[in-house]
Amino acid sequence: MARNEKDEVNSLKYVLLIAITLILGVSCVLMLPSESLAFIPKEALKFVRTSGKNVASALGSDSEFLSNSVKVQRVAYKPIIEYVDTDVVHELPEVQKYSGSDKVEYIYMYKIPHELISASEKTSCWYCMHDVGYNTERTIINAINSSRYITDDPSRATWKLVPMFYACMVDCGPYNPKRGYIYARNIMDYIKSLPYWEEKQGRDHIFIWSQDKGGARIAEYDKPFFMELRKGIFIQTLHSFMPGRPEAFIPSWDIAVPAIAMENEARPIDTLKNTTNKGYYAFWRGGTMPRGLYHFRIQMMKKYSTNEKIHIGSGHSPDYPKELANSRFCLYVPGHVPQRWSGALGNIIKSGCLIMIVNDCTVRPFHDLLPWDMFSASLSEEEFLGANGEGLVEDFATKKLVSIRNNYTKYRKHLMYNLPPKKGDALDMIIESLRLREQQIENKNIYEAEQRKCKEMIDAKRLSVGHDCSILTDEEKDTASMDIGFMIISILLVNMVHI
């Protein structure tokens, strides 16, 4: 074909692509009704996540992957946590004690064959290794492996840990949820080839999830397989009721943990004098796109965009550490629907900023152990967005500040992680939470009996509990339709450049 003819063909391709882009964009933005999401392919609704910081180094065997763990010498059992320094703060109650055994050799961790990891093209990337939420599975597994609670004898263990690094598999090299599902199937085929799963039908098995949907992402590919995993206990950063996925988190069975804040990297809590001199009563910064999936955050920005005492920012900023340091309280608010999860809690804990929770349906980490109302602030979403929202925040930031700040200095250590673990840190809280749940291992109907109910929140938000993981309010659907239109335009334009 002559050069001129090739140029004409290429020009025609560009014209056709531009026409298709305009048609799709106009259709998505102008023509789709509020129910339009039902007609958009699910692939178009999924986030395209690129870390921009891919390390691209393959993980080796389990022993290499856990190389940062430090084995500690086992010692005779002593009481796990000295919860309160009563010489300093007399009014604080003790954390609820466990009702299980006093065993030290408590958890057996499966040794996953190396070929199951390498066969799944497991790689290491920034999300898996450093993100405060996605690094949860890696950090907790390392902490357990370097603790006095680990045993090499499964017959001596109360719980059995399945060390799946699912977030690494999904988010690294490149983002691929289906690869994570296949990896999980391979691991579980191996687990079930051993005799321990059937002893209690999996109810004494632990799974650690750090995906923002938890293990429920697997249900999008294979619901029966996910429900098989669901027999075990989930330790995860996802601790909100998820419309359309009521089985994703069961508060009285699963264990809600904070996103990762390493104690050796944490900023000290400011003195009382410095705390009262901070410029902002409350602060938040984070993602808001696509707008239809961040309904609460958009409303929050509209209300407080010009407020001098409640500082709300959108997107990333190099001033983020300074903003955290200059705030009396930092806000933990819902993420995108349906899971409403956010990793911001890890950043807040690490920064030393006091915690203010504005999230109607979240379960606070270690909720059945820690007296959150004594060392943190909490407002409903309606209160925060209401006419007196600023006044309620000011009340916490002035009249109640001293009490909350002093109490937080005592309880913060229970929300932070260490490698190797330290007495009273987040791993000890996980162990305490497991001990509380020991008696439920024998309950064969644990899922049916303890399933999370959040009807009040769903009614308030006009969300129905269905099987579609993309359930939105009517207002969110309208806004998301516009955002998805622009998203499709952007994707097509990027693809056009590479023709």
C-alpha positions in Angstrom: 0.0 0.0 0.0 1.4 3.4 -1.0 2.4 5.9 1.7 -0.4 8.3 0.8 -3.0 5.5 1.1 -1.7 4.6 4.5 -2.0 8.2 5.7 -5.6 8.3 4.4 -6.4 5.1 6.4 -4.8 6.4 9.6 -6.7 9.7 9.2 -9.9 7.8 8.7 -9.2 5.9 12.0 -8.8 9.1 13.9 -12.0 10.6 12.5 -14.0 7.4 13.4 -12.5 7.3 16.9 -13.3 11.0 17.5 -16.9 10.4 16.3 -17.4 7.4 18.5 -15.9 9.3 21.5 -18.3 12.2 21.0 -21.3 10.0 20.6 -20.5 8.0 23.7 -19.7 11.1 25.7 -22.9 12.9 24.7 -25.0 9.8 25.4 -23.5 9.3 28.9 -23.7 12.9 29.9 -27.0 14.0 28.4 -29.2 11.1 27.5 -28.9 8.5 30.2 -31.7 8.6 32.9 -31.1 8.0 36.6 -31.3 4.3 36.1 -28.5 4.5 33.5 -26.0 2.5 35.5 -28.0 -0.6 34.8 -27.1 -0.3 31.1 -23.4 0.4 31.5 -21.1 -2.6 31.4 -19.7 -3.5 34.8 -16.2 -3.1 33.4 -16.8 0.6 32.8 -17.7 1.0 36.5 -14.5 -0.5 37.8 -11.7 1.7 38.9 -8.5 1.8 36.8 -5.9 1.9 39.5 -2.2 2.5 38.7 0.2 3.0 41.6 2.8 4.9 39.6 5.4 3.3 41.9 5.6 -0.3 40.8 8.6 -1.9 42.3 8.3 -4.8 39.9 10.4 -7.1 42.0 9.1 -10.7 42.3 8.4 -12.0 45.8 10.3 -15.2 46.5 9.3 -18.1 48.8 7.3 -17.6 52.0 10.6 -17.5 54.0 11.9 -14.7 51.8 8.6 -12.9 51.8 8.6 -13.0 55.6 12.3 -12.1 55.8 11.5 -8.9 57.7 9.9 -10.8 60.5 12.0 -11.3 63.6 11.5 -14.6 65.4 11.2 -14.0 69.2 11.9 -16.4 71.9 8.8 -17.9 73.5 8.3 -17.1 77.1 6.0 -18.4 79.8 2.5 -16.9 79.6 1.8 -13.6 81.4 -1.3 -11.4 81.2 -1.3 -10.0 77.7 -2.1 -6.4 78.1 -1.7 -3.9 80.9 -4.4 -1.7 79.5 -4.3 1.4 81.8 -1.7 3.3 83.7 -3.8 3.9 86.7 -1.2 6.1 88.3 -1.8 8.7 85.5 -5.4 8.4 84.4 -7.6 7.1 87.2 -11.0 7.4 85.5 -10.3 5.1 82.5 -11.9 1.7 82.6 -10.0 -1.5 81.8 -10.5 -3.0 78.3 -12.9 -5.9 78.3 -11.0 -9.1 79.0 -11.3 -12.2 76.8 -13.4 -15.2 77.7 -11.3 -17.8 76.1 -8.2 -19.8 76.9 -4.8 -18.5 78.1 -2.8 -20.5 75.5 0.3 -18.9 74.1 0.9 -21.4 71.3 -2.3 -20.1 69.8 -2.1 -19.8 66.0 -0.8 -22.2 63.3 0.2 -20.6 60.0 0.0 -22.8 56.9 3.2 -23.2 54.9 2.1 -22.4 51.3 4.2 -24.2 48.6 6.3 -21.8 46.7 5.0 -23.0 43.3 1.5 -21.7 44.2 2.9 -18.2 44.6 5.2 -18.2 41.6 2.6 -19.8 39.4 0.3 -16.9 40.1 2.9 -14.3 38.9 3.0 -12.7 42.4 4.8 -9.4 42.3 5.5 -6.7 44.8 4.4 -3.1 44.3 3.9 0.1 46.2 0.2 -0.6 47.1 1.0 -4.0 48.5 4.1 -2.9 50.5 3.4 0.6 51.7 -0.3 1.7 51.4 -1.8 2.1 54.9 -4.8 -0.1 53.9 -3.5 -2.5 51.4 -0.4 -3.4 53.4 -2.6 -4.8 56.2 -2.3 -8.5 55.3 1.5 -8.3 54.9 2.1 -6.5 58.2 -0.3 -8.6 60.3 1.0 -11.9 58.9 4.5 -10.8 59.6 3.5 -9.7 63.1 1.9 -13.1 63.9 4.8 -15.0 62.5 7.3 -13.1 64.7 5.1 -13.4 67.9 5.0 -15.8 70.8 1.5 -16.9 69.7 2.7 -18.9 66.7 3.1 -22.6 66.8 4.4 -25.1 64.3 2.1 -27.8 65.6 -1.4 -27.5 64.2 -2.8 -29.9 66.9 -1.8 -27.3 69.6 -3.3 -24.3 67.9 -6.8 -22.9 68.5 -6.8 -21.0 65.2 -5.2 -21.7 61.8 -4.0 -18.8 59.6 -4.2 -18.9 55.8 -1.5 -16.5 54.7 -3.0 -15.2 51.5 -1.5 -12.0 50.1 -4.6 -11.3 48.1 -4.2 -7.5 47.7 -0.7 -8.0 46.4 -2.0 -10.4 43.8 -4.8 -8.1 42.7 -3.0 -4.7 42.7 0.5 -5.6 41.5 1.6 -6.2 37.9 -0.9 -4.8 36.8 -4.3 -4.4 38.6 -6.2 -7.7 38.0 -9.0 -8.9 40.4 -9.5 -12.1 38.5 -5.9 -13.0 39.0 -6.5 -12.6 42.8 -9.5 -14.9 42.6 -7.5 -17.6 40.8 -4.7 -17.3 43.3 -7.2 -17.7 46.2 -8.7 -20.8 44.6 -5.3 -22.4 44.2 -4.4 -21.6 47.8 -7.7 -23.1 49.1 -7.4 -26.2 47.0 -4.1 -26.8 48.8 -5.6 -26.0 52.2 -8.4 -28.5 51.6 -6.0 -31.2 50.6 -4.9 -31.2 54.3 -7.0 -32.6 57.1 -7.5 -29.4 59.2 -10.2 -27.5 57.3 -12.8 -30.2 57.7 -12.2 -30.7 61.4 -14.5 -27.7 62.1 -15.6 -26.9 58.5 -13.3 -24.0 58.4 -14.7 -22.1 61.4 -11.3 -22.0 63.1 -9.5 -20.5 60.1 -8.3 -17.0 59.8 -8.3 -14.9 56.7 -6.7 -11.4 56.6 -8.0 -9.0 53.9 -6.8 -5.5 53.1 -8.7 -4.9 49.9 -11.2 -2.1 50.3 -14.0 -4.6 49.6 -12.3 -7.2 51.7 -12.7 -10.8 50.5 -16.1 -9.8 49.1 -14.4 -8.9 45.8 -14.0 -12.7 45.2 -17.8 -13.0 45.4 -18.0 -11.0 42.1 -16.4 -14.0 40.4 -17.6 -17.0 42.4 -20.2 -16.5 45.2 -20.2 -20.1 46.3 -16.5 -20.1 46.7 -16.6 -16.9 48.7 -19.2 -18.3 51.0 -16.9 -21.3 51.6 -14.2 -18.8 52.7 -16.9 -17.0 54.7 -17.0 -19.9 57.2 -13.7 -18.6 58.6 -13.1 -15.5 60.6 -12.1 -12.3 58.6 -9.5 -9.9 60.0 -9.8 -6.8 57.8 -9.7 -3.1 57.4 -13.2 -3.2 55.7 -15.5 -2.6 58.7 -18.5 -1.0 57.2 -21.8 -2.7 56.2 -21.7 -2.9 52.4 -25.0 -2.6 50.6 -25.3 -5.5 48.2 -22.7 -7.5 50.2 -24.2 -8.0 53.7 -21.9 -11.0 54.2 -18.7 -9.0 53.6 -18.4 -8.1 57.3 -20.0 -9.6 60.4 -19.1 -7.4 63.4 -19.6 -10.0 66.2 -17.6 -12.6 64.3 -15.1 -10.8 62.1 -12.4 -8.5 63.6 -12.2 -4.9 62.5 -8.6 -3.6 62.5 -7.1 -0.2 61.8 -5.2 0.5 58.6 -1.5 0.3 59.2 0.2 2.8 61.5 3.7 1.6 62.6 4.5 2.8 66.0 8.2 3.5 65.2 7.0 5.8 62.4 4.3 7.5 64.3 4.4 11.2 65.3 4.0 11.8 69.1 0.7 13.2 70.2 1.2 16.9 70.8 1.2 18.4 74.3 -2.1 19.8 75.5 -0.9 23.3 75.1 0.2 22.7 71.5 -3.0 20.9 70.7 -5.2 23.8 71.8 -3.1 26.2 69.7 -3.7 24.3 66.4 -5.4 26.4 63.7 -8.1 23.9 62.5 -10.8 22.4 64.6 -11.1 19.5 62.1 -9.5 18.5 58.8 -10.0 16.1 56.0 -8.4 15.6 52.6 -8.9 12.8 50.1 -10.4 11.6 46.8 -13.8 12.7 45.4 -13.8 11.3 41.9 -16.0 9.9 40.3 -18.3 12.3 42.1 -21.3 9.9 42.0 -19.4 7.4 44.1 -18.4 9.9 46.8 -21.7 11.4 47.7 -21.0 12.3 51.3 -17.6 13.8 50.5 -19.1 16.0 47.8 -21.7 17.3 50.2 -19.1 17.9 52.9 -17.0 19.9 50.5 -19.9 22.1 49.5 -20.8 22.9 53.1 -17.3 23.6 54.4 -15.4 24.8 51.3 -14.9 28.3 52.8 -14.9 27.4 56.5 -11.7 28.7 58.2 -11.9 26.3 61.2 -13.0 23.1 59.4 -10.5 22.6 56.6 -11.7 20.3 53.8 -9.4 19.6 50.8 -9.7 17.5 47.7 -7.1 15.3 46.1 -3.4 15.0 47.0 -1.3 17.8 48.4 2.3 18.1 49.5 1.0 20.0 52.5 -0.9 17.0 53.8 1.5 16.3 56.7 1.4 19.9 57.7 -2.4 20.0 57.5 -2.6 16.9 59.8 -0.2 18.5 62.2 -2.2 21.7 62.4 -5.5 20.1 63.2 -7.0 19.3 66.5 -9.2 16.5 65.0 -8.9 14.7 61.7 -12.0 13.3 60.1 -12.7 9.7 59.2 -15.5 9.8 56.6 -17.0 7.4 54.2 -15.1 6.4 51.0 -16.8 5.5 47.7 -20.0 3.5 47.6 -20.9 0.7 48.1 -18.1 -0.2 50.5 -17.6 3.2 52.0 -14.2 2.2 53.2 -11.2 4.5 53.6 -7.6 3.9 54.6 -7.4 7.4 56.2 -7.6 6.1 59.7 -4.1 4.7 59.5 -2.8 8.1 58.5 -4.7 9.8 61.3 -3.4 7.4 63.9 0.2 7.7 62.6 0.0 11.6 62.6 -1.0 11.9 66.2 -4.1 13.9 65.3 -7.2 13.2 67.4 -9.8 11.1 65.7 -13.3 12.3 64.7 -15.5 9.6 63.1 -18.3 10.8 60.8 -19.4 7.6 59.2 -22.8 6.2 60.0 -22.2 2.6 59.3 -18.6 1.9 60.2 -17.6 -0.4 63.1 -14.7 1.0 65.0 -11.6 -1.2 65.1 -11.6 -3.5 68.2 -15.0 -2.1 69.0 -15.7 -4.8 71.5 -12.5 -4.1 73.4 -11.8 -0.4 73.4 -13.9 2.5 74.8 -13.9 4.6 71.7 -16.3 7.2 73.0 -13.8 8.2 75.7 -10.8 8.8 73.4 -12.3 9.9 70.1 -15.1 12.2 68.8 -18.1 10.9 66.8 -20.9 12.6 64.8 -23.5 11.2 62.5 -23.3 12.2 58.9 -26.6 14.1 59.2 -25.3 16.0 62.3 -22.0 17.0 60.5 -23.8 18.2 57.4 -26.6 19.9 59.3 -27.1 23.5 60.3 -25.3 23.1 63.6 -22.4 20.9 62.2 -19.7 23.5 62.9 -21.0 24.1 66.4 -20.9 20.4 67.2 -17.3 20.2 65.9 -16.3 23.3 67.9 -17.7 21.7 71.0 -15.4 18.7 70.7 -12.5 20.9 69.7 -12.8 23.1 72.8 -14.9 21.9 75.7 -14.2 18.2 75.3 -10.7 18.5 73.9 -8.7 18.0 77.1 -10.5 14.8 78.2 -10.3 13.2 74.7 -6.7 14.1 74.2 -5.6 12.7 77.6 -7.5 9.5 77.1 -6.1 9.0 73.6 -2.6 9.2 74.9 -3.4 6.0 76.8 -5.3 4.0 74.2 -3.5 5.0 70.9 -0.8 2.2 71.4 -3.6 -0.4 70.9 -4.2 0.9 67.4 -0.6 0.7 66.2 1.6 -2.1 64.9 5.1 -3.2 65.6 7.6 -5.7 64.0 8.4 -7.6 66.1 5.2 -7.1 68.1 5.1 -5.2 71.4 3.0 -5.8 74.5 -0.4 -4.1 74.2 -0.1 -3.2 70.5 -2.6 -3.9 67.7 -1.5 -7.6 67.4 -2.3 -8.1 71.1 -5.7 -6.6 70.4 -6.2 -9.0 67.6 -5.4 -11.9 69.9 -7.8 -10.6 72.5 -10.5 -10.3 69.9 -9.8 -13.9 68.8 -10.1 -15.2 72.4 -13.5 -13.4 72.7 -14.6 -15.4 69.7 -13.3 -18.9 70.7 -16.7 -20.1 72.0 -18.3 -19.3 68.7 -16.0 -21.7 66.8 -18.4 -24.5 67.6 -21.4 -22.6 66.3 -22.2 -24.1 62.9 -24.7 -21.3 62.1 -22.4 -18.4 62.8 -23.0 -16.7 59.5 -26.8 -16.9 59.7 -26.9 -15.9 63.4 -24.5 -13.0 63.3 -25.1 -11.4 59.9 -24.7 -7.6 60.0 -27.9 -5.6 59.8 -27.9 -2.0 58.9 -31.5 -1.3 57.9 -31.6 2.2 59.5 -28.7 3.4 57.4 -30.0 1.9 54.2 -33.5 3.4 54.7 -31.9 6.8 55.4 -29.8 6.6 52.3 -32.5 5.1 50.1 -30.3 2.2 49.3 -31.7 -1.3 48.7 -29.9 -4.5 49.7 -29.6 -6.3 46.4 -26.9 -8.4 44.7 -25.5 -5.6 42.6 -22.3 -4.3 44.1 -22.8 -0.9 42.5 -26.0 0.2 44.2 -26.4 4.0 44.4 -28.9 6.5 45.4 -30.8 8.2 42.6 -28.8 11.4 43.1 -25.6 9.4 43.0 -26.7 7.6 39.8 -27.3 10.9 38.1 -23.9 12.3 39.1 -22.1 9.0 38.3 -23.6 8.9 34.8 -21.8 12.2 34.0 -18.6 11.0 35.6 -18.6 7.7 33.7 -19.3 9.6 30.5 -16.1 11.6 31.0 -14.2 8.5 32.1 -15.1 6.7 28.8 -14.1 9.8 26.8 -10.7 9.8 28.6 -10.1 6.1 28.1 -10.9 6.3 24.4 -8.7 9.4 23.9 -5.8 7.6 25.6 -6.3 4.5 23.4 -6.5 6.7 20.3 -3.0 8.1 21.0 -1.6 4.6 20.9 -3.0 3.6 17.5 
